Amino acid sequence: MLNAYLSSLTGLIVSGAGMLAYPVRLFPKYTNDSVIFEYLLYPVVSVYVYGTSRRSGWKGIWMQCAAYTGAMTAVEILLERHTDLIEYHAWKWEYSFVSMFVVTLAVRVMAGRLLKENG
């Protein structure tokens, strides 16, 4: 849930500013963001990040956040270039990588603190 809140806020700001668009989306009358990504796919990735880095130190946590974020960014690049699911206007893949990395790391640290298991 932490991930969904942070990513949906970021997504609404970015898509609302017209920096990127989602021509094909769920609930187009109600929102401009990607509901499936921000409320389902990305939070599931966050669960995997926490699960795989639960016993890791800070370096391992950073590396796993970077690896998962890199994979998501690569998929986003492919979707942007080869489908109509996402269109970049004033947006670059680097922005996606940095924003997803920060959110993923923040959620991982918050989850670790809440569960008192942060390595």
DSSP file (Angstrom, degrees, kcal/mol; ACC not computed):
  #  RESIDUE AA STRUCTURE BP1 BP2  ACC     N-H-->O    O-->H-N    N-H-->O    O-->H-N    TCO  KAPPA ALPHA  PHI   PSI    X-CA   Y-CA   Z-CA
    1    1 A M     >        0   0    0      0, 0.0     4,-2.2     0, 0.0     5,-0.2   0.000 360.0 360.0 360.0 -36.0    0.0    0.0    0.0
    2    2 A L  H  >  +     0   0    0      1,-0.2     4,-2.1     2,-0.2     5,-0.2   0.920 360.0  48.2 -58.1 -42.8    2.9    2.4    0.7
    3    3 A N  H  > S+     0   0    0      1,-0.2     4,-3.0     2,-0.2     5,-0.3   0.913 108.8  52.5 -65.2 -43.4    4.1    1.9   -2.9
    4    4 A A  H  > S+     0   0    0      1,-0.2     4,-2.1     2,-0.2     5,-0.2   0.896 109.9  49.2 -61.4 -40.8    0.6    2.5   -4.4
    5    5 A Y  H  X S+     0   0    0     -4,-2.2     4,-1.8     2,-0.2    -1,-0.2   0.949 116.2  41.1 -63.8 -48.7    0.2    5.8   -2.5
    6    6 A L  H  X S+     0   0    0     -4,-2.1     4,-2.2    -5,-0.2    -2,-0.2   0.919 117.9  45.6 -67.9 -43.8    3.6    7.2   -3.5
    7    7 A S  H  X S+     0   0    0     -4,-3.0     4,-2.9    -5,-0.2    -1,-0.2   0.869 111.8  51.6 -71.0 -34.8    3.5    6.0   -7.1
    8    8 A S  H  X S+     0   0    0     -4,-2.1     4,-2.5    -5,-0.3    -1,-0.2   0.898 109.9  49.8 -68.7 -37.7   -0.1    7.1   -7.7
    9    9 A L  H  X S+     0   0    0     -4,-1.8     4,-1.9    -5,-0.2    -2,-0.2   0.945 114.6  44.3 -62.3 -47.5    0.7   10.6   -6.4
   10   10 A T  H  X S+     0   0    0     -4,-2.2     4,-2.6     1,-0.2     5,-0.2   0.926 114.0  50.7 -61.5 -45.5    3.8   10.8   -8.7
   11   11 A G  H  X S+     0   0    0     -4,-2.9     4,-2.7     1,-0.2     5,-0.4   0.891 109.1  50.2 -61.8 -41.5    1.8    9.4  -11.6
   12   12 A L  H  X S+     0   0    0     -4,-2.5     4,-2.0     2,-0.2    -1,-0.2   0.899 112.7  46.9 -64.8 -40.2   -1.0   11.9  -11.2
   13   13 A I  H  X S+     0   0    0     -4,-1.9     4,-1.7    -5,-0.2    -2,-0.2   0.942 116.4  43.3 -65.8 -47.6    1.4   14.8  -11.1
   14   14 A V  H  <>S+     0   0    0     -4,-2.6     5,-1.9     2,-0.2     6,-0.6   0.928 119.8  40.4 -68.2 -46.6    3.4   13.7  -14.1
   15   15 A S  H ><5S+     0   0    0     -4,-2.7     3,-0.9    -5,-0.2    -1,-0.2   0.869 114.1  54.6 -71.9 -34.2    0.4   12.7  -16.3
   16   16 A G  H 3<5S+     0   0    0     -4,-2.0    -1,-0.2    -5,-0.4    -2,-0.2   0.826 105.7  52.9 -65.5 -31.3   -1.6   15.7  -15.1
   17   17 A A  T 3<5S-     0   0    0     -4,-1.7    -1,-0.2    -5,-0.2    -2,-0.2   0.530 115.4-118.6 -80.3  -6.4    1.3   18.0  -16.2
   18   18 A G  T < 5S+     0   0    0     -3,-0.9    72,-0.3    -4,-0.3    -3,-0.2   0.653  75.9 129.6  80.3  15.0    1.2   16.4  -19.6
   19   19 A M  S   <S+     0   0    0     -5,-1.9    70,-2.7     1,-0.2    71,-1.1   0.820  81.8   3.3 -73.5 -29.7    4.8   15.1  -19.4
   20   20 A L  E    S-A   88   0A   0     -6,-0.6     2,-0.3    68,-0.2    -2,-0.3  -0.976  71.2-150.3-148.3 161.4    3.6   11.6  -20.4
   21   21 A A  E     -A   87   0A   0     66,-2.5    66,-2.6    -2,-0.3     3,-0.1  -0.950  12.9-148.8-135.2 153.1    0.3   10.1  -21.5
   22   22 A Y        -     0   0    0     10,-0.4    64,-0.2    -2,-0.3    63,-0.1  -0.834  16.4-179.3-118.5  88.7   -1.4    6.8  -21.3
   23   23 A P  S    S+     0   0    0      0, 0.0     2,-0.6     0, 0.0    62,-0.2   0.853  77.7  45.2 -60.0 -35.5   -3.6    6.6  -24.4
   24   24 A V  S    S+     0   0    0     60,-0.7     2,-0.3    61,-0.2    -3,-0.0  -0.944  83.4 141.3-110.8 116.3   -4.9    3.1  -23.4
   25   25 A R        -     0   0    0     -2,-0.6     2,-0.3     9,-0.1     9,-0.1  -0.981  53.1 -99.4-152.3 161.6   -5.9    2.9  -19.8
   26   26 A L  S    S+     0   0    0     -2,-0.3     9,-0.4     1,-0.2     5,-0.1  -0.661 105.1   8.9 -81.3 137.1   -8.3    1.5  -17.3
   27   27 A F  S >> S+     0   0    0     -2,-0.3     4,-1.7     1,-0.1     3,-1.5   0.939  71.9 175.8  59.0  54.1  -11.0    4.0  -16.2
   28   28 A P  T 34 S+     0   0    0      0, 0.0    -1,-0.1     0, 0.0    -2,-0.1   0.751  74.2  58.9 -63.8 -22.9  -10.2    6.8  -18.8
   29   29 A K  T 34 S+     0   0    0      1,-0.2     3,-0.1     3,-0.0    -2,-0.1   0.725 114.2  35.9 -74.7 -20.0  -13.1    8.9  -17.7
   30   30 A Y  T <4 S+     0   0    0     -3,-1.5     2,-0.3     1,-0.2    -1,-0.2   0.691 120.6  20.3-109.6 -23.0  -11.8    9.1  -14.1
   31   31 A T     <  -     0   0    0     -4,-1.7    -1,-0.2    -5,-0.1     4,-0.1  -0.996  45.2-151.1-151.1 152.4   -8.0    9.2  -14.2
   32   32 A N  S    S+     0   0    0     -2,-0.3   -10,-0.4    -3,-0.1     2,-0.1   0.450  75.4  84.7 -99.1  -3.5   -5.1   10.1  -16.5
   33   33 A D  S    S-     0   0    0    -12,-0.1     2,-1.1    -7,-0.1     3,-0.1  -0.385  91.7 -93.4 -97.2 175.8   -2.7    7.7  -14.8
   34   34 A S     >  -     0   0    0      1,-0.2     4,-2.6    -2,-0.1     5,-0.3  -0.751  37.5-175.9 -91.0  96.3   -2.0    4.0  -15.3
   35   35 A V  H  > S+     0   0    0     -2,-1.1     4,-2.3    -9,-0.4     5,-0.4   0.888  80.3  52.8 -62.2 -42.4   -4.1    2.3  -12.7
   36   36 A I  H  >>S+     0   0    0      2,-0.2     5,-2.4     1,-0.2     4,-1.2   0.916 115.2  40.3 -63.3 -43.6   -2.9   -1.2  -13.5
   37   37 A F  I  4>S+     0   0    0      3,-0.2     5,-2.9     4,-0.2    -2,-0.2   0.958 120.5  41.3 -69.1 -50.0    0.8   -0.2  -13.1
   38   38 A E  I  <5S+     0   0    0     -4,-2.6   -30,-0.2     1,-0.2   -31,-0.2   0.759 126.4  30.3 -75.8 -25.8    0.5    2.1  -10.1
   39   39 A Y  I  <5S+     0   0    0     -4,-2.3    -1,-0.2    -5,-0.3    -3,-0.2   0.558 135.3  14.8-109.9  -9.7   -2.0    0.0   -8.0
   40   40 A L  I  X5S+     0   0    0     -4,-1.2     4,-1.7    -5,-0.4    -3,-0.2   0.652 123.4  37.6-126.2 -63.3   -1.2   -3.5   -9.1
   41   41 A L  I  ><S+     0   0    0     -5,-2.4     4,-2.0     1,-0.2    -4,-0.2   0.940 117.8  44.9 -67.0 -49.8    2.1   -4.2  -10.9
   42   42 A Y  H  ><S+     0   0    0     -5,-2.9     4,-2.0     1,-0.2    -1,-0.2   0.906 112.9  50.6 -65.6 -42.7    4.4   -1.8   -9.1
   43   43 A P  H  > S+     0   0    0      0, 0.0     4,-1.7     0, 0.0    -1,-0.2   0.874 108.7  53.3 -62.0 -34.2    3.2   -2.7   -5.6
   44   44 A V  H  X S+     0   0    0     -4,-1.7     4,-1.8     2,-0.2    -2,-0.2   0.909 107.0  51.4 -65.2 -40.1    3.7   -6.4   -6.4
   45   45 A V  H  X S+     0   0    0     -4,-2.0     4,-2.6     1,-0.2    -1,-0.2   0.897 106.3  55.9 -61.1 -39.5    7.3   -5.6   -7.4
   46   46 A S  H  X S+     0   0    0     -4,-2.0     4,-2.4     1,-0.2    -1,-0.2   0.877 104.0  53.0 -60.6 -37.8    7.7   -3.8   -4.1
   47   47 A V  H  X S+     0   0    0     -4,-1.7     4,-2.7     2,-0.2    -1,-0.2   0.917 110.1  48.0 -63.2 -42.7    6.7   -6.9   -2.3
   48   48 A Y  H  X S+     0   0    0     -4,-1.8     4,-2.8     2,-0.2     5,-0.3   0.902 109.2  53.4 -64.0 -41.2    9.3   -8.9   -4.2
   49   49 A V  H  X S+     0   0    0     -4,-2.6     4,-1.5     1,-0.2    -2,-0.2   0.940 112.8  43.8 -59.1 -46.6   11.9   -6.2   -3.4
   50   50 A Y  H  X S+     0   0    0     -4,-2.4     4,-0.6     1,-0.2    -2,-0.2   0.940 114.7  49.4 -64.3 -45.7   11.2   -6.5    0.3
   51   51 A G  H  < S+     0   0    0     -4,-2.7     3,-0.4     1,-0.2     4,-0.2   0.882 115.4  41.8 -62.8 -39.7   11.1  -10.3    0.2
   52   52 A T  H  < S+     0   0    0     -4,-2.8    -1,-0.2     1,-0.2    -2,-0.2   0.692 121.1  41.1 -82.9 -17.8   14.3  -10.7   -1.6
   53   53 A S  H >< S+     0   0    0     -4,-1.5     3,-1.5    -5,-0.3    66,-0.3   0.267  79.1 109.7-111.1  12.2   16.2   -8.0    0.3
   54   54 A R  T 3< S+     0   0    0     -4,-0.6    -1,-0.1    -3,-0.4    65,-0.1   0.831  89.5  33.3 -58.9 -35.2   14.9   -8.8    3.8
   55   55 A R  T 3  S+     0   0    0     -4,-0.2    -1,-0.3    -3,-0.2     2,-0.2   0.262  99.7 109.5-104.6  11.3   18.2  -10.2    5.0
   56   56 A S    <   -     0   0    0     -3,-1.5    63,-0.3     1,-0.1     2,-0.1  -0.490  64.0-125.9 -87.2 156.0   20.4   -7.9    3.0
   57   57 A G     >  -     0   0    0     -2,-0.2     4,-2.4    61,-0.1     5,-0.2  -0.214  46.4 -81.5 -82.2-175.7   22.5   -5.0    4.2
   58   58 A W  H  > S+     0   0    0     61,-0.4     4,-2.6     1,-0.2     5,-0.2   0.882 130.4  52.3 -59.6 -40.8   22.3   -1.5    2.8
   59   59 A K  H  > S+     0   0    0      1,-0.2     4,-2.5     2,-0.2    -1,-0.2   0.921 111.1  47.5 -62.8 -43.6   24.4   -2.3   -0.2
   60   60 A G  H  > S+     0   0    0      2,-0.2     4,-2.6     1,-0.2     5,-0.2   0.887 111.1  51.2 -64.0 -39.7   22.3   -5.3   -1.1
   61   61 A I  H  X S+     0   0    0     -4,-2.4     4,-2.5     2,-0.2     5,-0.2   0.940 111.7  47.1 -62.8 -47.1   19.1   -3.3   -0.7
   62   62 A W  H  X S+     0   0    0     -4,-2.6     4,-2.3     1,-0.2    -2,-0.2   0.921 113.5  48.6 -59.7 -44.9   20.4   -0.5   -3.0
   63   63 A M  H  X S+     0   0    0     -4,-2.5     4,-2.4     1,-0.2    -1,-0.2   0.902 112.8  46.9 -65.8 -41.0   21.6   -3.1   -5.6
   64   64 A Q  H  X S+     0   0    0     -4,-2.6     4,-2.7     2,-0.2     5,-0.3   0.896 111.4  51.0 -69.3 -38.7   18.2   -4.9   -5.6
   65   65 A C  H  X S+     0   0    0     -4,-2.5     4,-2.3    -5,-0.2    -2,-0.2   0.916 112.7  47.4 -61.0 -42.0   16.2   -1.7   -5.8
   66   66 A A  H  X S+     0   0    0     -4,-2.3     4,-2.6    -5,-0.2    -2,-0.2   0.894 112.2  49.6 -65.7 -40.3   18.4   -0.7   -8.8
   67   67 A A  H  X S+     0   0    0     -4,-2.4     4,-2.2     2,-0.2    -2,-0.2   0.942 114.3  42.9 -66.4 -48.2   18.0   -4.1  -10.4
   68   68 A Y  H  X S+     0   0    0     -4,-2.7     4,-2.3     2,-0.2    -2,-0.2   0.912 116.2  48.9 -64.1 -41.7   14.2   -4.2  -10.1
   69   69 A T  H  X S+     0   0    0     -4,-2.3     4,-2.5    -5,-0.3    -2,-0.2   0.897 109.7  52.4 -65.2 -39.9   13.9   -0.6  -11.1
   70   70 A G  H  X S+     0   0    0     -4,-2.6     4,-2.4     2,-0.2    -1,-0.2   0.906 109.7  48.8 -61.4 -42.5   16.2   -1.2  -14.1
   71   71 A A  H  X S+     0   0    0     -4,-2.2     4,-2.1     2,-0.2    -2,-0.2   0.920 112.5  47.6 -64.1 -43.9   14.0   -4.1  -15.3
   72   72 A M  H  X S+     0   0    0     -4,-2.3     4,-2.3     1,-0.2    -2,-0.2   0.891 112.2  50.2 -64.7 -38.5   10.8   -2.0  -14.9
   73   73 A T  H  X S+     0   0    0     -4,-2.5     4,-2.5     2,-0.2    -2,-0.2   0.903 108.3  52.6 -66.5 -40.6   12.4    0.8  -16.8
   74   74 A A  H  X S+     0   0    0     -4,-2.4     4,-2.1     1,-0.2    -2,-0.2   0.913 110.6  47.5 -61.1 -42.7   13.5   -1.5  -19.6
   75   75 A V  H  X S+     0   0    0     -4,-2.1     4,-2.6     1,-0.2    -1,-0.2   0.906 110.9  52.2 -64.3 -41.1   10.0   -2.8  -20.0
   76   76 A E  H  X S+     0   0    0     -4,-2.3     4,-2.7     2,-0.2    -2,-0.2   0.906 107.7  51.5 -61.6 -41.9    8.6    0.8  -20.0
   77   77 A I  H  X S+     0   0    0     -4,-2.5     4,-2.2     2,-0.2    -1,-0.2   0.932 111.4  47.5 -60.6 -46.1   11.1    1.7  -22.8
   78   78 A L  H  X S+     0   0    0     -4,-2.1     4,-2.3     1,-0.2    -2,-0.2   0.912 113.0  48.4 -62.3 -42.5    9.9   -1.2  -24.9
   79   79 A L  H  X S+     0   0    0     -4,-2.6     4,-1.6     1,-0.2     6,-0.4   0.895 111.7  49.9 -64.9 -39.6    6.2   -0.4  -24.2
   80   80 A E  H  < S+     0   0    0     -4,-2.7    -2,-0.2    -5,-0.2    -1,-0.2   0.893 117.2  40.1 -66.4 -39.3    6.8    3.3  -25.1
   81   81 A R  H  < S+     0   0    0     -4,-2.2    -2,-0.2    -5,-0.2    -1,-0.2   0.813 127.4  28.6 -79.7 -31.2    8.6    2.5  -28.4
   82   82 A H  H  < S+     0   0    0     -4,-2.3     2,-0.3    -5,-0.2    -2,-0.2   0.437 116.9  39.4-118.1  -0.1    6.4   -0.4  -29.6
   83   83 A T  S  < S-     0   0    0     -4,-1.6     3,-0.3    -5,-0.2     0, 0.0  -0.828  71.4-119.3-137.8 177.6    2.9    0.1  -28.2
   84   84 A D  S    S+     0   0    0     -2,-0.3   -60,-0.7     1,-0.1     3,-0.1   0.112  85.4 100.4-103.3  18.9    0.3    2.8  -27.5
   85   85 A L  S    S+     0   0    0     -6,-0.4     2,-0.3     1,-0.2   -61,-0.2   0.794  91.5  15.7 -76.2 -27.2    0.3    2.1  -23.8
   86   86 A I        -     0   0    0     -7,-0.4     2,-0.4    -3,-0.3   -64,-0.2  -0.997  61.7-167.1-147.9 142.0    2.5    5.0  -22.9
   87   87 A E  E     -A   21   0A   0    -66,-2.6   -66,-2.5    -2,-0.3     2,-0.4  -0.995  15.2-142.6-132.0 126.9    3.8    8.1  -24.7
   88   88 A Y  E     +A   20   0A   0     -2,-0.4   -68,-0.2   -68,-0.2   -69,-0.1  -0.735  28.7 160.2 -85.2 133.4    6.6   10.4  -23.6
   89   89 A H  S    S-     0   0    0    -70,-2.7   -69,-0.2    -2,-0.4   -70,-0.2   0.665  85.8  -5.6-111.5 -73.0    6.1   14.1  -24.2
   90   90 A A  S    S+     0   0    0    -71,-1.1     2,-0.3   -72,-0.3   -70,-0.1  -0.161 118.3 100.1-111.4  35.9    8.4   16.0  -21.8
   91   91 A W        -     0   0    0    -72,-0.5     2,-0.3     4,-0.0    -3,-0.1  -0.881  51.2-164.2-124.9 150.5    9.5   12.8  -20.1
   92   92 A K    >>  -     0   0    0     -2,-0.3     4,-1.3     1,-0.1     3,-0.7  -0.925  34.7-114.2-131.6 157.7   12.6   10.6  -20.5
   93   93 A W  H 3> S+     0   0    0     -2,-0.3     4,-2.5     1,-0.2     5,-0.2   0.813 114.4  64.3 -62.0 -28.5   13.3    7.0  -19.3
   94   94 A E  H 3> S+     0   0    0      1,-0.2     4,-2.6     2,-0.2    -1,-0.2   0.880  99.4  52.5 -61.9 -37.4   16.0    8.4  -17.0
   95   95 A Y  H <> S+     0   0    0     -3,-0.7     4,-2.6     2,-0.2     5,-0.3   0.899 109.1  50.1 -64.4 -39.7   13.2   10.2  -15.0
   96   96 A S  H  X S+     0   0    0     -4,-1.3     4,-2.8     2,-0.2     5,-0.3   0.935 111.0  48.8 -62.4 -46.4   11.3    7.0  -14.7
   97   97 A F  H  X S+     0   0    0     -4,-2.5     4,-2.5     1,-0.2    -2,-0.2   0.949 114.9  43.6 -60.5 -49.7   14.4    5.2  -13.5
   98   98 A V  H  X S+     0   0    0     -4,-2.6     4,-2.5     2,-0.2     5,-0.2   0.930 116.5  46.1 -64.2 -46.0   15.3    7.8  -10.8
   99   99 A S  H  X S+     0   0    0     -4,-2.6     4,-2.3    -5,-0.2     5,-0.2   0.917 115.7  45.4 -66.4 -41.9   11.7    8.3   -9.6
  100  100 A M  H  X S+     0   0    0     -4,-2.8     4,-2.9    -5,-0.3     5,-0.2   0.884 112.6  51.9 -68.4 -36.3   11.0    4.5   -9.4
  101  101 A F  H  X S+     0   0    0     -4,-2.5     4,-2.8    -5,-0.3     5,-0.2   0.942 111.5  46.4 -63.2 -46.5   14.3    3.9   -7.7
  102  102 A V  H  X S+     0   0    0     -4,-2.5     4,-2.6     2,-0.2    -2,-0.2   0.929 116.2  44.6 -62.2 -45.6   13.6    6.6   -5.1
  103  103 A V  H  X S+     0   0    0     -4,-2.3     4,-2.7    -5,-0.2     5,-0.2   0.926 114.6  48.8 -65.7 -44.2   10.1    5.3   -4.4
  104  104 A T  H  X S+     0   0    0     -4,-2.9     4,-2.4     1,-0.2    -2,-0.2   0.929 114.7  44.7 -61.8 -45.6   11.2    1.7   -4.3
  105  105 A L  H  X S+     0   0    0     -4,-2.8     4,-2.6    -5,-0.2     5,-0.2   0.915 113.7  50.0 -65.0 -43.1   14.0    2.4   -1.9
  106  106 A A  H  X S+     0   0    0     -4,-2.6     4,-2.7    -5,-0.2    -2,-0.2   0.917 112.8  46.3 -62.3 -43.9   11.8    4.6    0.3
  107  107 A V  H  X S+     0   0    0     -4,-2.7     4,-2.8     2,-0.2     5,-0.2   0.902 112.1  51.4 -66.3 -40.3    9.1    2.0    0.5
  108  108 A R  H  X S+     0   0    0     -4,-2.4     4,-2.3    -5,-0.2    -2,-0.2   0.923 113.1  44.6 -62.1 -44.3   11.7   -0.7    1.2
  109  109 A V  H  X S+     0   0    0     -4,-2.6     4,-2.5     2,-0.2    -2,-0.2   0.921 114.5  48.8 -67.2 -43.8   13.2    1.3    4.0
  110  110 A M  H  X S+     0   0    0     -4,-2.7     4,-2.8     2,-0.2     5,-0.2   0.917 112.1  48.7 -62.3 -43.0    9.8    2.3    5.4
  111  111 A A  H  X S+     0   0    0     -4,-2.8     4,-2.2     1,-0.2    -1,-0.2   0.914 112.0  49.6 -63.5 -42.1    8.6   -1.3    5.3
  112  112 A G  H  X>S+     0   0    0     -4,-2.3     5,-2.1    -5,-0.2     6,-0.9   0.904 112.8  46.7 -62.8 -41.1   11.8   -2.5    7.1
  113  113 A R  H ><5S+     0   0    0     -4,-2.5     3,-0.5     3,-0.2    -2,-0.2   0.916 112.1  50.0 -66.9 -42.9   11.4    0.2    9.8
  114  114 A L  H 3<5S+     0   0    0     -4,-2.8    -2,-0.2     1,-0.2    -1,-0.2   0.872 119.4  37.3 -63.6 -36.3    7.7   -0.7   10.3
  115  115 A L  H 3<5S-     0   0    0     -4,-2.2    -1,-0.2    -5,-0.2    -2,-0.2   0.430 105.8-130.2 -94.8   0.0    8.5   -4.4   10.6
  116  116 A K  T <<5S+     0   0    0     -4,-0.6    -3,-0.2    -3,-0.5    -4,-0.1   0.843  79.7 107.8  54.4  39.3   11.8   -3.7   12.5
  117  117 A E      < +     0   0    0     -5,-2.1     2,-0.2    -6,-0.2    -4,-0.2   0.247  33.9 140.6-124.3  10.1   13.7   -5.9   10.2
  118  118 A N              0   0    0     -6,-0.9   -64,-0.1     1,-0.2   -60,-0.1  -0.380 360.0 360.0 -64.6 123.9   15.7   -3.4    8.1
  119  119 A G              0   0    0    -63,-0.3   -61,-0.4   -66,-0.3    -1,-0.2   0.453 360.0 360.0 -81.0 360.0   19.2   -4.8    7.6
